[in-house]
């Protein structure tokens, strides 16, 4: 995962969790902190995370 992909993913995570400017999530009903970091798609330890990224990419778009 590269920085550009993280930049694209952050708004989607914020929207999915219903996070407002104060950090309150309407989904979980409390303040949350979200931290994303780049991961290596080459590492076997990160295969689960890569699976989540692939699921996000494969979602149908509302064109």
Secondary structure, 3 states (H helix, E strand, C coil): CCHHHHHHHHHHHHHHHCECCCCEECCCCEECCCCCCCCCCCCHHHHHHHHHHHHHHCCCCCC
